[in-house]
Amino acid sequence: MNKTLIALAVSVAALATGANAANVYSSEGTELNIGGRAEFRGDFIGSDGAEIDGTMANQSRFRLNVGGTTEITNNLSGFGFYEAEQGVGSSANDQVSDDTNTDFKQRYMFAGLKGDFGAISFGRQDTAAVQISQMSDVTTFTGAQKEFINAGNEQINNTILYTGDFDALTVKASAILGEDKDTNGYGISAIYNLPMGLGLGLGYSGGDNGEDNGSGDAIIAGVNYTYESLYLAGTYTTGEVDDKDGSDFNGVELAAVYGFGNGFSIMGAYQKTDVKVNGSKEDQSDFFEITGDYAFNKNMNAYLAYQLNNLDSEYVDGLKVQGEDTLRLGLKYSF
């Protein structure tokens, strides 16, 4: 993985159609792009911390996205983006299944305007703090830092997002206009990139958890460093899940990627997250990850990842439901 691909893995744009998206229409200032992925993901030993009763759990997925831009004036353009995902059943003979992995998932659907002022978009999209969590969300199993509260998570409906790029500084601000009572949220974040390859990020999010519930908030900080084919990153987040029941959380995620320049790259990560309710702390995740990836070209890559799960083991009817390691084999075609 070279420096350009690493940068693509962690960048956040107002309109992200993917590194391999194909331009299918371009005329008079209007463009349409189509992209996505078909990804086989087979889990062995365990999956999501649970022991596999058979041989392999199928975590495969297919994503399709469509995005476009249109020039309105010399200083103003419009854009729109849509992405959906379809999973598969984990059983070999599944045609119709109630397995949650078979669900059709609408990931993104938003439209916006972009000009000298920056970009503002409306719809189902990432909140402001996600650009910080993405600094360390670059390996197979990373990405939990954004999941504690709705106001700091990705793919949130009824979100208004502002993005401003000021040379080395990227600022984002978001507001969630909840449809149900007491479900509004807000957030602000910034990343400053220094010339020597060092990036510093900080974000804050807050929001209500629904009628008769309390509210939550989160602070997230991140740092990354890029030097030639080496990428290092770390994020830390802390806050309250709900101030009414006194639940709070902490999370740390560290990641490293090194590309050898011949298609091979190696990735490593450490993640630990916990939630405390009424003084009792429960670990949500605690693992090390090591992944080897080979890119055949810009569209096709294969990887083998091992997650060493440090959570305490729990058993139900003799089957481990928490604390199992995972060996994941993946093959991904991006278009």
Residue frames as qw, qx, qy, qz and C-alpha x, y, z in Angstrom:
[[0.000, 0.890, 0.457, 0.000, 0.00, 0.00, 0.00],
 [0.457, 0.274, -0.022, 0.846, 1.62, 3.25, -1.08],
 [0.090, -0.227, -0.368, 0.897, 1.21, 6.69, 0.46],
 [0.336, -0.045, -0.321, -0.884, -1.57, 7.63, -1.95],
 [0.567, -0.283, -0.723, -0.274, -3.66, 4.55, -1.11],
 [0.374, -0.305, -0.657, 0.579, -3.14, 5.13, 2.62],
 [0.077, 0.126, 0.111, -0.983, -4.34, 8.69, 2.24],
 [0.468, -0.154, -0.530, -0.690, -7.41, 7.45, 0.35],
 [0.504, -0.281, -0.812, 0.091, -8.18, 5.02, 3.16],
 [0.312, -0.451, -0.553, 0.627, -8.44, 7.75, 5.77],
 [0.003, -0.009, -0.138, -0.990, -9.67, 10.78, 3.81],
 [0.176, 0.603, 0.728, -0.273, -13.21, 12.13, 4.07],
 [0.072, 0.061, 0.365, 0.926, -14.67, 14.17, 1.23],
 [0.445, 0.216, 0.246, -0.833, -17.99, 15.93, 0.83],
 [0.859, 0.311, -0.054, -0.404, -18.74, 13.50, -2.00],
 [0.280, -0.476, 0.829, 0.085, -17.00, 10.13, -1.74],
 [0.847, 0.308, -0.124, -0.415, -17.72, 7.88, -4.70],
 [0.914, -0.208, 0.321, 0.138, -14.71, 5.64, -4.00],
 [0.271, -0.621, 0.532, 0.509, -11.20, 5.39, -5.41],
 [0.270, -0.024, 0.851, 0.449, -12.31, 3.12, -8.27],
 [0.433, 0.611, 0.498, -0.438, -15.64, 4.72, -9.18],
 [0.409, 0.198, 0.624, 0.636, -16.30, 4.81, -12.92],
 [0.206, 0.436, 0.031, -0.875, -17.44, 7.96, -14.66],
 [0.383, 0.343, 0.840, 0.173, -20.45, 6.89, -16.73],
 [0.227, 0.823, 0.453, 0.257, -21.74, 10.31, -17.80],
 [0.350, -0.498, -0.033, 0.793, -20.18, 13.71, -18.30],
 [0.261, 0.538, 0.515, 0.615, -21.80, 16.54, -20.21],
 [0.058, -0.712, -0.169, -0.679, -22.13, 20.31, -19.81],
 [0.107, -0.517, 0.482, -0.699, -20.84, 20.39, -16.25],
 [0.811, -0.266, 0.222, -0.472, -22.79, 17.38, -15.01],
 [0.325, 0.388, -0.863, 0.014, -21.13, 14.08, -14.07],
 [0.877, -0.270, 0.068, -0.391, -22.37, 10.70, -12.84],
 [0.191, 0.493, -0.838, 0.137, -20.16, 8.07, -11.19],
 [0.915, -0.223, -0.124, -0.313, -20.88, 4.48, -10.20],
 [0.226, 0.509, -0.780, 0.285, -18.79, 2.42, -7.79],
 [0.842, -0.364, 0.084, -0.390, -18.94, -0.29, -5.16],
 [0.007, -0.486, 0.869, -0.088, -17.47, -3.61, -4.12],
 [0.918, -0.103, -0.273, -0.267, -18.12, -7.33, -4.12],
 [0.003, 0.606, -0.702, 0.374, -16.36, -8.77, -1.07],
 [0.845, -0.190, -0.496, -0.053, -16.11, -12.32, 0.16],
 [0.133, -0.590, 0.586, -0.540, -15.37, -12.48, 3.90],
 [0.837, -0.176, -0.504, -0.117, -15.12, -15.92, 5.49],
 [0.319, -0.671, 0.488, -0.458, -14.63, -16.16, 9.26],
 [0.777, 0.026, -0.624, 0.073, -13.01, -19.24, 10.79],
 [0.351, -0.009, -0.699, 0.623, -12.62, -20.28, 14.47],
 [0.039, -0.601, -0.603, 0.523, -14.96, -17.50, 15.66],
 [0.134, 0.499, 0.410, 0.751, -17.02, -14.57, 14.40],
 [0.281, -0.681, -0.042, -0.675, -17.86, -11.40, 16.34],
 [0.228, -0.492, 0.649, -0.533, -16.38, -13.08, 19.43],
 [0.844, -0.066, 0.330, -0.418, -18.60, -16.17, 19.21],
 [0.364, -0.269, 0.862, 0.225, -17.32, -19.66, 18.44],
 [0.568, 0.279, -0.438, -0.638, -18.37, -21.04, 15.04],
 [0.790, -0.089, 0.515, -0.320, -20.36, -24.24, 15.45],
 [0.893, 0.410, 0.180, 0.039, -19.58, -25.37, 11.92],
 [0.766, 0.078, 0.173, 0.615, -16.66, -24.57, 9.63],
 [0.276, 0.079, 0.140, 0.948, -17.09, -21.00, 8.38],
 [0.121, 0.750, 0.482, -0.436, -19.31, -17.97, 9.02],
 [0.419, 0.434, 0.435, 0.669, -19.99, -16.02, 5.85],
 [0.132, -0.718, -0.263, 0.631, -19.70, -12.25, 6.39],
 [0.368, 0.169, 0.509, 0.760, -19.67, -11.37, 2.69],
 [0.154, 0.741, 0.356, -0.548, -21.24, -8.19, 1.37],
 [0.419, 0.406, 0.481, 0.654, -21.97, -6.29, -1.82],
 [0.053, -0.687, -0.241, 0.684, -22.04, -2.50, -2.00],
 [0.386, 0.512, 0.492, 0.590, -23.23, -0.26, -4.81],
 [0.123, -0.676, -0.243, 0.684, -23.00, 3.51, -4.87],
 [0.378, 0.639, 0.431, 0.512, -24.05, 6.21, -7.29],
 [0.273, -0.686, -0.175, 0.651, -22.83, 9.79, -7.04],
 [0.448, 0.612, 0.385, 0.526, -23.01, 12.85, -9.19],
 [0.234, -0.514, -0.121, 0.816, -22.10, 16.53, -9.43],
 [0.350, 0.723, 0.478, 0.356, -23.53, 19.38, -11.43],
 [0.321, -0.071, -0.044, 0.943, -22.13, 22.85, -12.06],
 [0.052, 0.810, 0.560, -0.167, -24.63, 25.57, -11.23],
 [0.174, 0.980, -0.095, 0.014, -22.38, 28.65, -11.55],
 [0.544, 0.592, -0.479, 0.351, -18.63, 29.19, -11.65],
 [0.011, -0.442, 0.648, -0.620, -18.57, 29.21, -7.85],
 [0.621, -0.101, 0.510, -0.587, -21.40, 26.86, -6.95],
 [0.433, 0.141, -0.826, -0.332, -22.07, 23.18, -7.67],
 [0.781, -0.245, 0.203, -0.538, -24.53, 20.56, -6.49],
 [0.265, 0.309, -0.913, -0.013, -23.89, 16.94, -5.59],
 [0.830, -0.216, 0.105, -0.503, -25.72, 13.80, -4.52],
 [0.203, 0.385, -0.897, 0.075, -24.67, 10.38, -3.29],
 [0.865, -0.183, 0.074, -0.461, -26.36, 7.03, -2.59],
 [0.279, 0.382, -0.880, 0.054, -24.91, 3.75, -1.30],
 [0.860, -0.231, 0.077, -0.449, -26.55, 0.47, -0.30],
 [0.030, 0.438, -0.895, 0.080, -25.24, -2.85, 1.00],
 [0.896, -0.071, -0.170, -0.404, -26.52, -6.41, 0.77],
 [0.297, -0.495, 0.802, -0.154, -25.24, -9.27, 2.95],
 [0.638, 0.099, -0.703, -0.298, -25.58, -13.04, 2.63],
 [0.851, -0.438, 0.008, -0.290, -26.77, -15.81, 4.92],
 [0.203, -0.657, 0.721, -0.090, -24.19, -17.66, 6.98],
 [0.749, -0.009, 0.651, -0.123, -25.65, -21.09, 6.14],
 [0.223, -0.215, 0.749, 0.586, -24.55, -22.87, 2.96],
 [0.093, 0.395, 0.844, 0.352, -28.12, -23.52, 1.79],
 [0.063, 0.588, 0.397, -0.702, -29.63, -20.15, 2.72],
 [0.199, 0.459, 0.564, 0.657, -31.98, -18.79, 0.08],
 [0.293, -0.712, -0.118, -0.627, -34.25, -16.85, 2.40],
 [0.601, -0.163, -0.607, 0.494, -33.04, -16.40, 5.95],
 [0.327, -0.910, -0.214, -0.139, -33.78, -14.36, 9.03],
 [0.709, -0.189, -0.070, 0.675, -30.02, -13.99, 9.55],
 [0.045, -0.909, -0.132, 0.393, -29.39, -10.29, 10.20],
 [0.338, -0.443, 0.507, 0.658, -26.45, -10.39, 7.78],
 [0.331, 0.378, 0.742, 0.444, -28.89, -10.89, 4.89],
 [0.079, 0.822, 0.406, -0.392, -30.52, -7.52, 5.50],
 [0.425, 0.613, 0.246, 0.618, -30.51, -4.89, 2.79],
 [0.411, -0.641, -0.247, 0.600, -28.91, -1.81, 4.29],
 [0.301, 0.869, 0.152, 0.363, -29.20, 1.74, 3.04],
 [0.660, -0.230, -0.194, 0.688, -25.88, 3.29, 4.04],
 [0.155, -0.362, 0.001, 0.919, -25.89, 6.78, 2.54],
 [0.235, 0.647, 0.601, 0.407, -28.36, 9.02, 0.76],
 [0.202, -0.729, -0.202, 0.622, -27.67, 12.75, 0.73],
 [0.450, 0.679, 0.299, 0.497, -27.61, 15.82, -1.49],
 [0.407, -0.705, -0.137, 0.564, -25.84, 19.12, -1.10],
 [0.370, 0.913, 0.021, 0.169, -24.21, 22.27, -2.40],
 [0.739, -0.313, 0.069, 0.592, -20.53, 23.11, -2.64],
 [0.316, 0.896, 0.075, 0.302, -18.87, 26.47, -3.20],
 [0.338, 0.576, -0.403, 0.626, -16.21, 28.84, -1.92],
 [0.510, -0.575, 0.267, -0.582, -17.88, 28.62, 1.49],
 [0.271, -0.251, 0.911, -0.186, -17.29, 24.87, 1.70],
 [0.391, -0.122, -0.795, -0.446, -19.94, 22.17, 1.35],
 [0.451, -0.052, 0.549, -0.702, -23.29, 21.60, 3.06],
 [0.384, -0.010, -0.840, -0.383, -25.27, 18.39, 2.62],
 [0.596, -0.137, 0.327, -0.720, -28.58, 16.99, 3.85],
 [0.840, 0.079, -0.405, -0.353, -29.71, 13.40, 4.40],
 [0.936, -0.339, 0.094, 0.032, -28.35, 10.10, 5.67],
 [0.564, 0.655, -0.342, 0.369, -24.61, 10.59, 6.12],
 [0.665, -0.115, -0.476, 0.564, -21.71, 10.65, 8.58],
 [0.306, -0.934, -0.179, 0.043, -21.71, 13.07, 11.49],
 [0.172, 0.924, -0.302, 0.158, -18.87, 15.51, 12.07],
 [0.516, -0.653, 0.551, -0.066, -16.83, 13.36, 14.48],
 [0.958, 0.162, 0.234, 0.033, -16.46, 10.45, 12.04],
 [0.555, 0.751, -0.278, 0.225, -13.50, 12.11, 10.32],
 [0.229, -0.696, 0.614, -0.295, -11.60, 11.67, 13.62],
 [0.821, -0.165, 0.517, -0.179, -12.57, 8.01, 14.16],
 [0.860, 0.510, 0.025, 0.012, -11.55, 7.26, 10.57],
 [0.099, 0.831, -0.541, 0.082, -7.97, 8.21, 11.38],
 [0.277, -0.392, 0.866, -0.137, -7.51, 4.79, 13.06],
 [0.775, 0.255, 0.482, -0.321, -10.29, 2.88, 11.26],
 [0.391, 0.673, -0.502, -0.377, -8.00, 1.51, 8.53],
 [0.007, 0.264, -0.964, -0.045, -7.73, -2.24, 9.21],
 [0.353, -0.199, -0.840, -0.360, -10.14, -5.18, 9.04],
 [0.434, -0.517, -0.728, 0.121, -11.62, -5.07, 12.55],
 [0.199, -0.180, -0.291, 0.918, -11.20, -1.42, 13.59],
 [0.134, -0.383, -0.439, -0.802, -13.97, 1.18, 13.73],
 [0.395, -0.570, -0.711, 0.116, -15.69, 0.96, 17.13],
 [0.275, -0.174, -0.275, 0.904, -14.69, 4.48, 18.23],
 [0.206, -0.120, -0.248, -0.939, -17.70, 6.05, 16.52],
 [0.437, -0.296, -0.782, -0.331, -20.37, 3.69, 17.85],
 [0.199, -0.202, -0.725, 0.628, -20.98, 4.87, 21.42],
 [0.213, 0.572, 0.439, -0.659, -23.51, 7.65, 20.78],
 [0.532, 0.641, 0.538, 0.126, -25.72, 8.42, 17.79],
 [0.122, 0.976, 0.019, -0.178, -24.49, 12.01, 17.46],
 [0.164, -0.739, 0.584, 0.295, -20.95, 10.83, 16.70],
 [0.680, 0.033, 0.724, 0.112, -21.70, 7.83, 14.49],
 [0.001, -0.216, 0.631, 0.745, -21.75, 7.23, 10.74],
 [0.196, -0.240, -0.804, -0.507, -24.70, 6.86, 8.37],
 [0.021, 0.410, 0.665, -0.624, -27.17, 8.80, 10.53],
 [0.125, 0.630, 0.647, 0.410, -30.50, 9.86, 9.06],
 [0.127, -0.934, -0.314, -0.113, -31.78, 13.46, 9.16],
 [0.612, -0.473, 0.040, 0.633, -28.25, 14.85, 9.32],
 [0.331, 0.937, -0.003, 0.108, -27.08, 18.25, 8.10],
 [0.787, -0.295, 0.125, 0.527, -23.31, 18.38, 7.58],
 [0.235, 0.961, -0.143, -0.036, -21.01, 21.31, 6.87],
 [0.850, -0.112, 0.158, 0.489, -17.47, 20.72, 5.60],
 [0.169, 0.977, -0.123, -0.033, -14.90, 23.48, 5.25],
 [0.863, 0.027, 0.048, 0.503, -11.36, 23.04, 3.92],
 [0.027, -0.993, 0.114, -0.005, -8.97, 25.81, 4.88],
 [0.303, 0.698, -0.643, 0.090, -5.57, 24.81, 3.51],
 [0.318, 0.226, -0.890, 0.236, -4.21, 22.37, 6.14],
 [0.255, 0.059, 0.684, -0.682, -7.35, 22.56, 8.32],
 [0.347, -0.261, -0.737, -0.518, -10.56, 20.59, 7.71],
 [0.251, 0.009, 0.554, -0.794, -13.56, 21.54, 9.83],
 [0.321, -0.306, -0.795, -0.413, -16.87, 19.68, 10.02],
 [0.284, 0.010, 0.514, -0.810, -20.07, 20.53, 11.88],
 [0.288, -0.220, -0.846, -0.390, -23.24, 18.44, 11.96],
 [0.434, -0.046, 0.412, -0.800, -26.77, 18.58, 13.32],
 [0.099, -0.207, -0.960, -0.162, -29.24, 15.70, 13.60],
 [0.444, -0.072, 0.048, -0.892, -32.86, 16.82, 13.29],
 [0.094, 0.038, 0.986, -0.133, -34.54, 13.82, 14.86],
 [0.388, -0.290, -0.584, -0.652, -38.00, 12.76, 13.70],
 [0.599, -0.516, -0.611, 0.030, -38.94, 11.41, 17.13],
 [0.336, -0.908, 0.001, -0.252, -39.13, 13.43, 20.33],
 [0.478, -0.777, 0.408, 0.029, -35.80, 14.19, 22.02],
 [0.897, 0.068, 0.319, 0.299, -33.57, 12.64, 19.33],
 [0.360, 0.918, -0.125, 0.112, -31.68, 15.71, 18.12],
 [0.816, -0.324, 0.108, 0.466, -27.89, 15.77, 18.07],
 [0.255, 0.954, -0.159, 0.015, -24.93, 17.93, 17.12],
 [0.852, -0.252, 0.172, 0.426, -21.18, 17.73, 16.61],
 [0.275, 0.933, -0.232, -0.029, -18.07, 19.59, 15.55],
 [0.864, -0.244, 0.259, 0.355, -14.59, 18.38, 14.63],
 [0.302, 0.903, -0.284, -0.114, -11.35, 19.52, 13.04],
 [0.901, -0.081, 0.190, 0.382, -8.19, 17.93, 11.64],
 [0.093, 0.938, -0.282, -0.180, -5.01, 19.92, 11.13],
 [0.939, 0.175, 0.095, 0.280, -2.33, 18.41, 8.88],
 [0.292, -0.826, 0.314, 0.367, 1.23, 19.57, 9.42],
 [0.519, 0.709, -0.407, -0.250, 3.73, 19.60, 6.52],
 [0.018, -0.497, 0.867, -0.039, 5.86, 16.76, 7.95],
 [0.492, -0.046, -0.819, -0.292, 2.99, 14.26, 7.61],
 [0.116, -0.189, -0.800, 0.557, 1.53, 14.65, 11.09],
 [0.323, -0.470, -0.441, -0.693, -2.23, 15.08, 11.54],
 [0.037, -0.091, -0.703, 0.704, -4.00, 16.19, 14.71],
 [0.340, -0.402, -0.579, -0.623, -7.76, 15.83, 15.21],
 [0.028, 0.134, 0.689, -0.711, -10.29, 16.77, 17.87],
 [0.334, -0.331, -0.557, -0.685, -14.08, 16.47, 17.97],
 [0.196, 0.082, 0.685, -0.696, -17.08, 16.84, 20.26],
 [0.361, -0.262, -0.690, -0.570, -20.57, 15.36, 19.87],
 [0.186, 0.094, 0.699, -0.684, -23.74, 15.48, 21.94],
 [0.422, -0.143, -0.552, -0.705, -27.34, 14.43, 21.59],
 [0.625, -0.167, 0.398, -0.651, -30.57, 13.25, 23.18],
 [0.025, -0.146, 0.986, 0.081, -31.38, 9.54, 23.48],
 [0.323, -0.356, -0.760, -0.437, -35.14, 9.72, 23.08],
 [0.488, -0.567, -0.064, -0.661, -38.19, 10.50, 25.18],
 [0.816, -0.546, 0.034, -0.188, -37.81, 9.62, 28.88],
 [0.878, -0.013, -0.077, 0.472, -34.09, 8.97, 28.36],
 [0.352, -0.777, 0.071, 0.518, -31.13, 11.19, 29.07],
 [0.510, 0.841, -0.176, -0.050, -28.50, 12.60, 26.75],
 [0.879, -0.175, 0.171, 0.410, -25.01, 11.55, 25.78],
 [0.224, 0.939, -0.240, -0.100, -21.83, 13.28, 24.73],
 [0.922, -0.010, 0.150, 0.357, -18.40, 12.31, 23.47],
 [0.003, 0.886, -0.385, -0.257, -14.96, 13.81, 23.08],
 [0.934, 0.161, 0.218, 0.233, -12.70, 12.16, 20.51],
 [0.054, -0.864, 0.407, 0.290, -9.06, 12.96, 19.76],
 [0.935, 0.239, 0.208, 0.160, -6.84, 11.52, 17.06],
 [0.104, -0.790, 0.478, 0.369, -3.33, 11.66, 15.70],
 [0.919, 0.285, 0.245, 0.120, -1.85, 10.14, 12.55],
 [0.191, -0.740, 0.484, 0.427, 1.49, 10.15, 10.80],
 [0.866, 0.465, 0.180, 0.025, 2.38, 9.31, 7.22],
 [0.156, -0.746, 0.542, 0.353, 5.92, 8.76, 5.99],
 [0.206, 0.337, -0.811, -0.432, 6.41, 7.25, 2.55],
 [0.579, -0.111, -0.720, -0.366, 4.77, 3.77, 2.82],
 [0.309, -0.196, -0.791, 0.490, 4.21, 3.90, 6.58],
 [0.355, -0.545, -0.200, -0.733, 0.98, 5.03, 8.22],
 [0.311, -0.166, -0.776, 0.523, 0.49, 5.23, 12.01],
 [0.329, -0.488, -0.196, -0.784, -2.64, 6.39, 13.83],
 [0.257, -0.243, -0.824, 0.443, -4.31, 6.44, 17.21],
 [0.318, -0.515, -0.223, -0.764, -7.63, 7.70, 18.54],
 [0.183, -0.179, -0.793, 0.553, -9.06, 8.06, 22.03],
 [0.342, -0.462, -0.337, -0.746, -12.66, 8.77, 22.96],
 [0.192, -0.223, -0.786, 0.543, -14.50, 9.27, 26.23],
 [0.309, -0.223, -0.118, -0.917, -17.91, 10.50, 27.33],
 [0.433, 0.083, 0.686, -0.579, -21.36, 9.58, 28.59],
 [0.015, -0.233, -0.888, -0.397, -23.70, 7.15, 26.87],
 [0.332, -0.676, -0.496, -0.432, -26.62, 8.46, 28.95],
 [0.081, 0.365, -0.461, 0.804, -26.40, 11.00, 31.77],
 [0.670, -0.374, -0.035, -0.640, -29.70, 9.78, 33.21],
 [0.963, -0.228, -0.131, -0.054, -28.49, 6.28, 34.11],
 [0.414, -0.806, 0.411, 0.102, -24.90, 7.36, 34.73],
 [0.902, 0.116, 0.319, 0.266, -23.36, 5.23, 31.96],
 [0.107, 0.885, -0.338, -0.303, -20.07, 6.39, 30.48],
 [0.940, 0.275, 0.122, 0.162, -17.46, 4.96, 28.12],
 [0.192, -0.768, 0.486, 0.370, -13.82, 4.97, 27.07],
 [0.903, 0.358, 0.222, 0.081, -12.20, 3.74, 23.90],
 [0.164, -0.736, 0.509, 0.415, -8.70, 3.56, 22.45],
 [0.878, 0.400, 0.256, 0.057, -7.67, 2.37, 18.99],
 [0.207, -0.704, 0.518, 0.439, -4.17, 2.14, 17.52],
 [0.856, 0.436, 0.278, 0.002, -3.37, 1.16, 13.94],
 [0.205, -0.642, 0.539, 0.504, -0.37, 0.81, 11.64],
 [0.831, 0.505, 0.229, -0.040, -0.05, 0.08, 7.91],
 [0.235, -0.641, 0.547, 0.484, 3.12, -0.54, 5.94],
 [0.817, 0.544, 0.085, -0.172, 3.28, -1.11, 2.19],
 [0.699, -0.326, 0.473, 0.425, 6.20, -2.98, 0.66],
 [0.175, 0.647, -0.339, -0.660, 5.72, -1.46, -2.79],
 [0.095, 0.180, -0.892, -0.404, 5.10, -4.76, -4.58],
 [0.567, -0.274, -0.535, -0.563, 1.39, -5.13, -3.82],
 [0.625, -0.338, -0.663, 0.234, 1.91, -6.55, -0.35],
 [0.140, -0.602, 0.254, -0.744, 1.09, -4.61, 2.80],
 [0.476, -0.243, -0.781, 0.323, 0.90, -5.51, 6.47],
 [0.316, -0.608, -0.059, -0.725, -1.52, -3.99, 8.96],
 [0.426, -0.181, -0.771, 0.438, -1.72, -4.15, 12.74],
 [0.320, -0.582, -0.107, -0.740, -4.15, -2.77, 15.28],
 [0.253, -0.190, -0.804, 0.503, -5.07, -2.72, 18.94],
 [0.349, -0.470, -0.241, -0.774, -8.52, -1.78, 20.25],
 [0.268, -0.278, -0.809, 0.442, -10.01, -1.62, 23.73],
 [0.296, -0.397, -0.154, -0.855, -13.42, -0.13, 24.57],
 [0.237, -0.280, -0.856, 0.364, -15.55, -0.30, 27.70],
 [0.336, -0.564, -0.263, -0.708, -18.83, 1.00, 29.10],
 [0.176, -0.043, -0.751, 0.635, -19.48, 1.66, 32.80],
 [0.458, -0.499, -0.397, -0.619, -23.04, 1.52, 34.16],
 [0.685, -0.667, -0.043, -0.290, -23.77, 2.18, 37.85],
 [0.351, -0.752, 0.554, -0.066, -20.10, 1.79, 38.68],
 [0.809, -0.066, 0.577, 0.094, -19.80, -1.58, 36.96],
 [0.199, 0.670, -0.488, -0.524, -17.44, -1.63, 33.96],
 [0.846, 0.203, 0.493, -0.001, -17.89, -4.02, 31.06],
 [0.206, -0.412, 0.598, 0.656, -15.38, -4.40, 28.23],
 [0.693, 0.558, 0.156, -0.429, -17.01, -4.08, 24.81],
 [0.838, 0.503, -0.161, 0.136, -13.87, -5.00, 22.86],
 [0.403, -0.762, 0.493, 0.116, -10.26, -5.88, 23.60],
 [0.923, 0.232, 0.270, 0.146, -8.16, -7.32, 20.78],
 [0.209, -0.581, 0.529, 0.582, -5.00, -7.30, 18.70],
 [0.786, 0.551, 0.241, -0.147, -5.15, -7.65, 14.94],
 [0.268, -0.484, 0.615, 0.561, -2.60, -8.58, 12.31],
 [0.713, 0.584, 0.326, -0.211, -3.53, -8.53, 8.60],
 [0.356, -0.280, 0.607, 0.653, -1.65, -9.28, 5.41],
 [0.540, 0.698, 0.284, -0.376, -3.02, -7.80, 2.19],
 [0.417, -0.128, 0.615, 0.657, -2.07, -8.32, -1.45],
 [0.435, 0.684, 0.129, -0.572, -3.33, -5.99, -4.17],
 [0.688, 0.242, 0.579, 0.364, -3.39, -7.65, -7.59],
 [0.237, 0.397, 0.281, 0.841, -4.19, -4.24, -9.07],
 [0.131, -0.121, 0.249, -0.952, -6.22, -1.17, -8.02],
 [0.655, -0.159, -0.243, -0.698, -9.47, -3.16, -8.31],
 [0.908, -0.150, -0.368, -0.129, -8.67, -6.55, -6.76],
 [0.037, 0.576, -0.688, 0.440, -7.09, -7.50, -3.45],
 [0.812, -0.260, -0.519, -0.058, -6.96, -10.48, -1.10],
 [0.102, -0.626, 0.512, -0.579, -6.24, -10.48, 2.61],
 [0.716, -0.251, -0.642, 0.113, -5.83, -12.74, 5.61],
 [0.184, -0.628, 0.281, -0.702, -6.54, -11.28, 9.04],
 [0.590, -0.247, -0.729, 0.243, -6.19, -12.71, 12.54],
 [0.325, -0.676, 0.081, -0.656, -7.95, -11.13, 15.51],
 [0.456, -0.021, -0.771, 0.444, -6.60, -12.13, 18.91],
 [0.444, -0.658, -0.283, -0.538, -9.57, -11.61, 21.23],
 [0.256, 0.222, -0.671, 0.659, -8.69, -10.67, 24.82],
 [0.575, -0.371, 0.018, -0.729, -12.26, -10.58, 26.18],
 [0.360, -0.200, 0.836, -0.362, -13.08, -12.97, 29.01],
 [0.265, -0.049, -0.868, -0.417, -14.68, -16.14, 27.63],
 [0.548, 0.043, 0.449, -0.704, -18.38, -16.76, 28.22],
 [0.078, 0.012, -0.954, -0.289, -20.20, -19.99, 27.35],
 [0.651, 0.098, 0.211, -0.723, -23.84, -20.82, 26.60],
 [0.948, 0.145, 0.166, -0.228, -24.76, -24.52, 26.26],
 [0.826, -0.203, 0.378, 0.367, -21.09, -25.37, 25.92],
 [0.575, 0.573, 0.267, 0.519, -20.50, -22.95, 23.03],
 [0.384, -0.347, -0.110, 0.849, -18.25, -19.93, 23.46],
 [0.203, 0.839, 0.478, 0.161, -20.27, -16.77, 22.80],
 [0.000, -0.986, 0.139, -0.092, -17.58, -14.25, 23.75],
 [0.457, -0.727, 0.493, 0.142, -13.81, -14.20, 23.70],
 [0.857, 0.159, 0.429, 0.236, -13.14, -16.36, 20.62],
 [0.218, -0.474, 0.448, 0.726, -10.42, -15.43, 18.13],
 [0.684, 0.636, 0.258, -0.248, -11.22, -14.89, 14.44],
 [0.390, -0.241, 0.619, 0.638, -9.31, -15.85, 11.31],
 [0.511, 0.703, 0.278, -0.410, -10.77, -14.00, 8.32],
 [0.456, 0.009, 0.629, 0.629, -10.08, -14.72, 4.67],
 [0.314, 0.755, 0.276, -0.505, -11.14, -11.99, 2.28],
 [0.410, 0.126, 0.581, 0.692, -11.24, -11.35, -1.46],
 [0.154, 0.749, 0.350, -0.541, -12.49, -7.98, -2.65],
 [0.388, 0.351, 0.504, 0.687, -13.28, -6.61, -6.09],
 [0.012, -0.663, -0.269, 0.698, -13.76, -2.84, -6.11],
 [0.364, 0.426, 0.569, 0.601, -15.27, -0.97, -9.02]]
